[in-house]
Amino acid sequence: MNDIETFRKQMILVGYRLYKRGLVGGSTGNLSLRLRGGKFLVTPSRKNKAFLQEKDLIIVNIDGKVVEGNGHPTSELPMHISIYQRCPEVNAIVHAHPPFTVALTLVGFRLDYPYLPEAIPLKIGMATYSTPGTKEVPSSILGLLVKHKVIVLERHGAVSLGKDLFEAFDLMDELEHIARIYWAARCLGPFTPLTLDQIKRFKEVWHED
């Protein structure tokens, strides 16, 4: 099995995991993976992630042109390519619509400040609303890429960046897990974020920058 075949199988598996975890619905969400030679493996537009097949996946170049595969690449391709151009250490991107995460943005809740210790390593950033599928989306997140591995898109979804698709998936899954806890806490009553001293102590113990 060559690298491309392995990557295709990984993308199908992660797409299915996103569906099973309720992080995408219908044909929403998209994934991409950096390949050699300035090319990228991406999911197609309007395909349910639970039913992806290897033949559905598309290879594009740095200009977003299809070099292998049929159909149309995801409408969020400009966002994916912008991230890869800005972040050479990123090899995989997951864009999903985690429901509790998105719901919290509707009520103005800030997920970029940690209320739980496990939120600190996620390095969550928050981007203001931009129209999905347009160049406004990459523009809204470019300033956050230096410090953040997970970016919440207001009223839209979230993007996670990893060294591979499995890491990017785990980050998205962890984000939604934390959002569920915040949601439950809001139902129970007021709660407070970690103090600056608590955050500093956690970073010292766990060597987080």
Secondary structure, 3 states (H helix, E strand, C coil): CCHHHHHHHHHHHHHHHHHHCCCCCCCCCEEEEECHHHEEEECECCCCHHHCCHHHCEEEECCCCEEECCCCECCCHHHHHHHHHHCCCCCEEEEECCHHHHHHHHCCCCCCCCCCHHHCCCCEEEECCCCCCCCHHHHHHHHHCCCCCEEEECCCEEEEEECCHHHHHHHHHHHHHHHHHHHHHHHHCCCCCCCHHHHHHHHHHHCCC
